[in-house]
Amino acid sequence: MKTLTTILIKGGRVIDPASGFDEIADVALANGVVIAIKNIAPDFHPNQTIDATGCIVAPGLLDLAVRLREPDHKYEGMLESELAAAVAGGVTSLVCLPDTEPVLDEPGLVEMLRFRAEKLNQCHVYPLGALTRKLEGETLTEMLELSEAGCVAFSQAEVPLANTQVMLRAFQYASTFGYAVWLRPQELFLGSGVAASGALATRLGLSGVPVAAETIALHTIFELTRATGARVHLCRLSSAAGVALVRQAKQGGLNVTCDISINSLHLTDADIGYFDSRARLNPPLRQQRDRDALRAALADGTIDALVSDHTPVGEDAKALPFAESEAGATGVELLLSLALKWSLDGGASLARALAVLTSGPAAVLGASLGKRQGRVGRLVVGGVADLCVFDPQAAWTVAPAALRSQGKHTPFSGYELPGRVRCTIIGGQVAFQA
């Protein structure tokens, strides 16, 4: 007979951003469920007790943008390492982008990814299905079959969808069946540069990406959303002008949500320095006015979620001239600490910093979570026992060699960041403990 797993988390500051609960309290877990907060039954005898004195006990983090590189054989071991990195960062659920090799455009590939992830028994993996075959932007995928295989929404990842006729059909189909479409707003021809247009890009001789590449795409998306009633999530906004358009669209009643990356939240194009390829990112880092607008919009709720945009890039792909290097940076292990840094810098309250990592992204996924809707991103009695226990006072220095991800490149290398994860619990089981 299998022994019931029971855990008591004692003396931590329990914060559930969705409900506003914020108290020093004990938390009891049994059989994968939160069975009590604060009022623990005297006959509860846990198998394991975790001392959370001085720590914060929060819902497990939900990261909406993680690349696992699977199922391509040349990235062997990537799934294991990236999920280990996720749980070390307090992430209990993540959304996997479809730009794998091969692309997630067939049910069998999605099922294989989910099977391998479940077998590893780490964090929950929610795949995004490719919106078009091979992400080529011409032929829609079989969304119904991909949804049945486990896809929570449909995306083009980093590939612009230039054909507005295809986009219209995708929105119509998705709206009919209740699917969400996730797009990074970028116009194909304007968005092919490697740095944000501006004085720095000009001085360095780098091809620029103007703000118009984002705003033109947003106007197109909003017009088609208005015409079809589709549910659209905008991935990784980068500009002040883009934020203003999203705010206007939301006020106008459009069914849109959006996120930004940890990179755009903290960095600007000045962080490119002298052609530092660690700052070669998509979307490109923009000017300080853009970063400030993104920070304000994340604080006031215009932006729904903060994501790591985790992209493990190999050494060879980064050890190239800036314009030729592969875009992307590792980030899933830094997500919590960079949200806390934003809060400490005066960007928002601690509750808001946690909300953009928990209840905010859970609301973006919404009905796509199926039976787990209303329980992911929450810390409530009866909810799923996915928790993150972290010490907000503990500081650490980002040392790439110490990261669990196979991707060691990050523009935050050498930064001293607040907050160390002490324990990550998934489904009532300890998945990571420092």
PLY file of the C-alpha trace (Angstrom):
ply
format ascii 1.0
element vertex 434
property float x
property float y
property float z
element edge 433
property int vertex1
property int vertex2
end_header
0.00 0.00 0.00
1.39 3.39 -1.05
2.13 5.77 1.83
0.19 9.04 1.73
2.56 11.97 1.23
1.89 14.69 3.77
3.91 17.89 4.26
3.68 20.69 6.83
5.24 24.04 5.91
5.72 25.94 9.16
6.08 29.59 10.01
6.26 31.14 6.53
4.61 34.27 5.24
1.88 32.88 3.00
0.96 35.09 0.05
-1.77 34.29 -2.47
-1.92 37.29 -4.83
-5.24 36.23 -6.38
-7.16 36.38 -3.09
-5.05 38.97 -1.29
-4.20 36.55 1.53
-0.96 37.62 3.24
-0.28 36.21 6.71
2.25 34.26 8.72
0.70 30.80 8.67
1.35 27.08 8.49
0.33 25.18 5.36
-0.66 21.49 5.29
-0.43 19.38 2.14
-1.76 15.87 1.58
-2.21 13.74 -1.52
-1.22 16.56 -3.85
-3.71 19.06 -2.43
-3.54 21.99 -0.01
-5.74 20.73 2.83
-5.30 23.57 5.32
-3.83 27.05 5.68
-3.40 28.53 9.15
-5.94 26.30 10.92
-4.09 22.98 10.94
-5.97 20.06 12.47
-4.32 18.73 15.65
-4.44 15.17 14.31
-2.43 16.10 11.17
0.85 14.19 11.36
3.07 15.03 8.37
5.70 12.79 6.83
7.86 15.87 6.32
8.06 19.27 7.96
9.62 22.27 6.21
10.70 25.22 8.35
9.79 28.33 6.36
10.61 30.88 9.06
11.69 34.12 7.38
10.58 32.79 4.00
7.63 33.47 1.73
5.32 30.63 0.77
3.73 31.41 -2.59
1.91 29.60 -5.38
4.25 27.81 -7.78
5.39 30.12 -10.56
3.95 29.82 -14.09
6.29 30.81 -16.93
4.57 31.44 -20.27
7.68 31.38 -22.50
10.21 28.55 -22.18
12.08 26.79 -24.96
12.90 23.16 -24.16
14.53 22.45 -27.55
12.98 18.97 -27.56
12.26 16.68 -29.36
15.32 17.28 -31.58
17.92 14.54 -31.00
20.86 16.93 -31.15
19.67 18.57 -27.93
19.82 15.32 -25.99
19.29 15.83 -22.27
17.88 19.31 -22.80
14.44 18.46 -21.44
15.90 17.11 -18.20
18.25 20.05 -17.67
15.71 22.76 -18.48
13.01 21.28 -16.25
15.59 20.97 -13.46
16.43 24.65 -14.02
12.74 25.53 -13.86
12.08 23.87 -10.50
15.28 25.38 -9.08
13.77 28.74 -9.99
10.45 27.99 -8.29
8.62 27.37 -11.58
6.05 24.58 -11.24
4.31 25.07 -14.62
5.65 26.28 -17.94
4.48 26.85 -21.49
6.71 25.37 -24.17
6.95 27.28 -27.45
6.37 25.36 -30.71
9.63 26.29 -32.47
11.28 22.98 -31.66
12.99 20.77 -34.25
10.78 19.37 -35.64
8.10 21.99 -35.09
5.16 21.04 -32.84
2.69 20.82 -35.69
1.66 17.16 -35.36
-0.21 15.46 -32.49
2.39 12.70 -32.18
5.17 15.18 -31.46
3.07 16.94 -28.82
2.15 13.65 -27.17
5.79 12.55 -27.12
6.88 15.80 -25.46
4.16 15.56 -22.84
4.93 11.90 -22.16
8.64 12.58 -21.66
7.92 15.56 -19.41
5.47 13.61 -17.28
7.93 10.73 -16.99
10.54 13.09 -15.55
8.01 14.08 -12.86
9.26 17.65 -12.70
7.14 20.73 -13.50
3.96 20.68 -15.56
4.60 21.33 -19.26
1.92 22.98 -21.41
2.85 22.90 -25.13
1.88 25.56 -27.63
0.93 24.09 -30.98
2.22 25.61 -34.20
-0.38 27.88 -35.78
0.78 27.01 -39.30
2.57 23.99 -40.79
6.30 24.16 -40.03
5.65 27.77 -38.91
5.86 28.74 -42.58
2.77 30.95 -42.38
0.87 29.40 -45.28
-1.24 26.44 -44.17
-3.09 26.18 -40.86
-2.38 23.18 -38.67
-5.06 20.76 -37.48
-5.83 22.73 -34.34
-8.49 20.34 -33.12
-6.12 17.37 -33.22
-3.31 19.34 -31.61
-5.66 20.55 -28.88
-6.74 16.98 -28.17
-3.04 16.02 -27.96
-2.56 18.60 -25.21
-1.79 21.98 -26.80
-3.12 24.88 -24.74
-2.98 27.50 -27.52
-1.45 28.14 -30.95
1.52 30.28 -31.86
4.05 31.24 -34.50
6.77 31.60 -31.83
9.29 34.11 -33.29
8.16 33.70 -36.91
6.09 36.65 -38.19
2.76 35.78 -39.78
2.94 38.03 -42.83
-0.10 36.68 -44.70
-3.10 38.52 -43.27
-5.49 36.17 -45.08
-3.98 33.23 -43.18
-4.13 35.22 -39.94
-7.82 36.00 -40.54
-8.60 32.33 -41.13
-6.62 31.33 -38.05
-8.54 33.82 -35.91
-11.87 32.67 -37.33
-11.10 29.01 -36.70
-9.72 29.66 -33.22
-12.71 31.80 -32.30
-15.15 29.12 -33.48
-13.60 26.43 -31.27
-12.57 28.61 -28.34
-8.82 28.39 -28.88
-6.38 31.19 -28.11
-3.82 32.50 -30.57
-0.47 33.69 -29.21
1.54 36.05 -31.41
4.61 38.19 -30.96
3.69 41.39 -32.81
6.33 41.96 -35.47
6.03 43.03 -39.07
8.10 40.74 -41.29
10.02 43.22 -43.39
10.64 45.86 -40.72
11.50 43.32 -38.05
14.53 41.68 -39.62
17.19 43.76 -37.84
19.32 42.76 -34.87
19.00 45.80 -32.57
16.43 48.45 -31.78
16.54 51.40 -34.16
18.15 54.39 -32.53
21.38 56.24 -31.95
23.19 53.24 -30.48
22.35 50.89 -33.35
23.45 53.56 -35.81
26.73 54.13 -33.97
27.49 50.40 -33.82
26.49 49.88 -37.43
23.80 47.33 -36.54
20.64 46.86 -38.60
17.71 48.36 -36.71
14.20 47.23 -35.83
11.92 50.29 -35.59
9.06 50.54 -33.12
6.77 50.54 -36.16
7.58 46.85 -36.66
5.64 46.22 -33.46
2.89 48.81 -33.81
1.98 47.94 -37.42
1.62 44.29 -36.41
-0.49 45.29 -33.40
-2.87 47.33 -35.55
-3.34 44.34 -37.88
-3.92 41.94 -34.98
-6.44 44.27 -33.34
-8.42 44.78 -36.53
-8.71 41.02 -37.09
-9.48 40.41 -33.42
-12.27 42.96 -33.62
-13.65 41.30 -36.76
-13.54 37.71 -35.46
-13.87 37.91 -31.68
-10.77 35.76 -31.30
-8.89 35.48 -28.01
-5.34 36.72 -28.58
-2.30 36.79 -26.34
0.47 39.20 -27.32
3.90 37.86 -26.48
6.84 39.93 -25.29
5.90 43.52 -26.00
8.92 45.78 -26.24
7.89 49.41 -26.78
6.09 52.29 -25.11
4.01 52.81 -28.26
3.02 49.13 -28.23
1.92 49.37 -24.60
-0.23 52.41 -25.40
-1.98 50.51 -28.20
-2.62 47.50 -25.96
-4.02 49.70 -23.22
-6.36 51.31 -25.74
-7.41 47.92 -27.12
-8.21 46.59 -23.66
-10.22 49.69 -22.80
-12.11 49.14 -26.07
-13.15 45.67 -24.95
-10.91 43.53 -27.15
-10.20 40.06 -25.76
-6.42 40.47 -25.59
-3.76 39.80 -22.98
-0.02 40.38 -23.12
3.32 39.69 -21.47
6.85 41.10 -21.39
10.19 39.42 -20.76
12.55 39.86 -17.83
15.06 41.26 -20.33
12.84 44.13 -21.51
11.78 44.83 -17.91
15.32 45.56 -16.74
17.61 46.24 -19.69
17.96 48.80 -22.48
19.88 48.93 -25.75
22.79 50.48 -23.84
23.37 47.04 -22.31
24.60 45.83 -25.68
27.78 47.61 -24.69
30.58 46.79 -27.09
28.77 44.16 -29.19
27.96 41.88 -26.22
26.17 38.92 -27.84
24.57 38.01 -24.50
22.32 41.01 -25.15
21.40 39.77 -28.64
17.71 39.17 -27.96
14.30 38.98 -29.61
12.60 41.36 -29.26
15.63 43.67 -29.24
16.33 45.79 -26.17
14.91 49.28 -26.64
15.51 52.68 -25.09
14.97 53.69 -21.48
11.61 55.37 -22.19
10.35 52.05 -23.52
11.62 50.14 -20.51
10.02 52.66 -18.14
6.68 52.36 -19.97
6.83 48.56 -19.77
7.54 48.70 -16.04
4.61 51.03 -15.42
2.25 48.93 -17.55
3.24 45.75 -15.71
2.52 47.50 -12.41
-0.89 48.88 -13.42
-2.15 45.62 -14.96
-2.05 46.60 -18.62
0.57 43.86 -19.00
-0.71 40.60 -17.56
2.40 38.50 -17.04
6.18 38.50 -16.79
8.02 35.72 -18.62
11.59 34.48 -18.72
11.66 34.02 -22.52
14.06 31.22 -21.66
16.21 30.30 -24.67
19.19 28.03 -24.01
21.78 28.96 -26.63
24.95 26.97 -27.16
28.47 28.35 -26.86
29.19 28.16 -30.59
26.03 30.08 -31.48
26.92 32.95 -29.14
30.65 33.09 -29.89
30.03 34.94 -33.13
29.90 38.61 -34.13
26.84 40.26 -32.58
24.75 40.38 -35.76
25.50 36.74 -36.59
25.03 35.27 -33.11
21.84 33.45 -32.16
19.27 35.54 -30.34
18.18 34.47 -26.87
19.27 34.04 -23.27
18.70 31.65 -20.42
16.25 33.02 -17.89
13.96 30.54 -16.15
16.19 30.39 -13.05
16.27 34.20 -12.88
12.54 34.86 -13.26
11.60 35.11 -9.58
14.66 37.14 -8.56
14.21 39.64 -11.39
10.55 40.11 -10.46
11.63 40.75 -6.86
14.29 43.21 -8.05
11.61 45.09 -9.99
9.57 45.30 -6.80
12.51 46.44 -4.68
13.41 49.08 -7.28
10.03 50.64 -6.58
8.23 49.14 -9.54
5.40 47.51 -7.60
4.36 45.80 -4.39
5.59 42.32 -3.53
2.06 40.99 -4.08
2.01 42.43 -7.62
5.48 41.04 -8.34
4.20 37.58 -7.41
0.89 38.06 -9.24
2.61 38.56 -12.60
4.28 35.17 -12.07
1.26 33.26 -10.74
-2.36 34.36 -11.00
-1.66 36.67 -13.96
-0.25 34.02 -16.31
-2.83 31.51 -15.05
-5.57 33.91 -16.15
-3.91 34.18 -19.57
-4.14 30.42 -19.98
-7.68 30.45 -18.59
-9.90 27.69 -19.91
-6.91 26.10 -21.66
-5.94 24.63 -18.30
-9.01 22.39 -18.36
-9.70 20.75 -15.01
-6.82 22.67 -13.42
-8.40 26.05 -14.22
-8.88 28.10 -11.08
-6.28 26.09 -9.16
-3.03 26.81 -10.99
-1.38 30.02 -9.83
-3.31 29.92 -6.56
-2.50 28.94 -2.97
-5.88 28.05 -1.50
-7.42 25.22 0.47
-8.50 22.55 -1.99
-6.09 23.84 -4.63
-3.27 21.92 -6.25
-0.18 21.65 -4.05
2.22 23.49 -6.35
4.21 25.85 -4.13
7.38 27.90 -4.07
9.14 28.66 -0.78
11.80 31.36 -1.06
13.88 33.60 1.15
13.38 37.20 -0.03
16.35 38.45 2.00
18.92 36.06 0.56
21.00 37.62 -2.21
22.94 35.71 -4.84
25.22 36.53 -7.74
24.39 35.20 -11.20
27.24 32.86 -12.13
26.52 31.23 -15.50
28.56 28.11 -14.71
26.32 27.45 -11.69
23.07 27.57 -13.67
21.34 24.24 -14.17
20.25 25.11 -17.69
22.43 23.95 -20.55
22.23 27.54 -21.78
24.83 29.53 -19.85
24.44 32.87 -21.59
22.56 35.68 -19.86
22.93 39.48 -19.95
22.49 39.38 -16.16
25.78 37.56 -15.59
27.47 39.04 -12.50
24.31 40.75 -11.23
23.53 40.44 -7.53
19.85 39.53 -7.26
17.44 39.15 -4.34
15.57 36.00 -3.39
16.71 32.38 -3.20
14.34 29.49 -3.74
14.51 27.15 -0.76
11.95 24.60 -1.84
9.72 23.87 -4.82
6.78 21.53 -4.34
4.89 20.07 -7.28
1.77 17.98 -6.83
2.51 17.66 -3.13
6.02 16.28 -3.73
9.29 18.11 -3.09
10.85 18.63 -6.54
13.70 20.89 -5.38
15.20 21.74 -2.02
18.25 23.91 -1.48
0 1
1 2
2 3
3 4
4 5
5 6
6 7
7 8
8 9
9 10
10 11
11 12
12 13
13 14
14 15
15 16
16 17
17 18
18 19
19 20
20 21
21 22
22 23
23 24
24 25
25 26
26 27
27 28
28 29
29 30
30 31
31 32
32 33
33 34
34 35
35 36
36 37
37 38
38 39
39 40
40 41
41 42
42 43
43 44
44 45
45 46
46 47
47 48
48 49
49 50
50 51
51 52
52 53
53 54
54 55
55 56
56 57
57 58
58 59
59 60
60 61
61 62
62 63
63 64
64 65
65 66
66 67
67 68
68 69
69 70
70 71
71 72
72 73
73 74
74 75
75 76
76 77
77 78
78 79
79 80
80 81
81 82
82 83
83 84
84 85
85 86
86 87
87 88
88 89
89 90
90 91
91 92
92 93
93 94
94 95
95 96
96 97
97 98
98 99
99 100
100 101
101 102
102 103
103 104
104 105
105 106
106 107
107 108
108 109
109 110
110 111
111 112
112 113
113 114
114 115
115 116
116 117
117 118
118 119
119 120
120 121
121 122
122 123
123 124
124 125
125 126
126 127
127 128
128 129
129 130
130 131
131 132
132 133
133 134
134 135
135 136
136 137
137 138
138 139
139 140
140 141
141 142
142 143
143 144
144 145
145 146
146 147
147 148
148 149
149 150
150 151
151 152
152 153
153 154
154 155
155 156
156 157
157 158
158 159
159 160
160 161
161 162
162 163
163 164
164 165
165 166
166 167
167 168
168 169
169 170
170 171
171 172
172 173
173 174
174 175
175 176
176 177
177 178
178 179
179 180
180 181
181 182
182 183
183 184
184 185
185 186
186 187
187 188
188 189
189 190
190 191
191 192
192 193
193 194
194 195
195 196
196 197
197 198
198 199
199 200
200 201
201 202
202 203
203 204
204 205
205 206
206 207
207 208
208 209
209 210
210 211
211 212
212 213
213 214
214 215
215 216
216 217
217 218
218 219
219 220
220 221
221 222
222 223
223 224
224 225
225 226
226 227
227 228
228 229
229 230
230 231
231 232
232 233
233 234
234 235
235 236
236 237
237 238
238 239
239 240
240 241
241 242
242 243
243 244
244 245
245 246
246 247
247 248
248 249
249 250
250 251
251 252
252 253
253 254
254 255
255 256
256 257
257 258
258 259
259 260
260 261
261 262
262 263
263 264
264 265
265 266
266 267
267 268
268 269
269 270
270 271
271 272
272 273
273 274
274 275
275 276
276 277
277 278
278 279
279 280
280 281
281 282
282 283
283 284
284 285
285 286
286 287
287 288
288 289
289 290
290 291
291 292
292 293
293 294
294 295
295 296
296 297
297 298
298 299
299 300
300 301
301 302
302 303
303 304
304 305
305 306
306 307
307 308
308 309
309 310
310 311
311 312
312 313
313 314
314 315
315 316
316 317
317 318
318 319
319 320
320 321
321 322
322 323
323 324
324 325
325 326
326 327
327 328
328 329
329 330
330 331
331 332
332 333
333 334
334 335
335 336
336 337
337 338
338 339
339 340
340 341
341 342
342 343
343 344
344 345
345 346
346 347
347 348
348 349
349 350
350 351
351 352
352 353
353 354
354 355
355 356
356 357
357 358
358 359
359 360
360 361
361 362
362 363
363 364
364 365
365 366
366 367
367 368
368 369
369 370
370 371
371 372
372 373
373 374
374 375
375 376
376 377
377 378
378 379
379 380
380 381
381 382
382 383
383 384
384 385
385 386
386 387
387 388
388 389
389 390
390 391
391 392
392 393
393 394
394 395
395 396
396 397
397 398
398 399
399 400
400 401
401 402
402 403
403 404
404 405
405 406
406 407
407 408
408 409
409 410
410 411
411 412
412 413
413 414
414 415
415 416
416 417
417 418
418 419
419 420
420 421
421 422
422 423
423 424
424 425
425 426
426 427
427 428
428 429
429 430
430 431
431 432
432 433
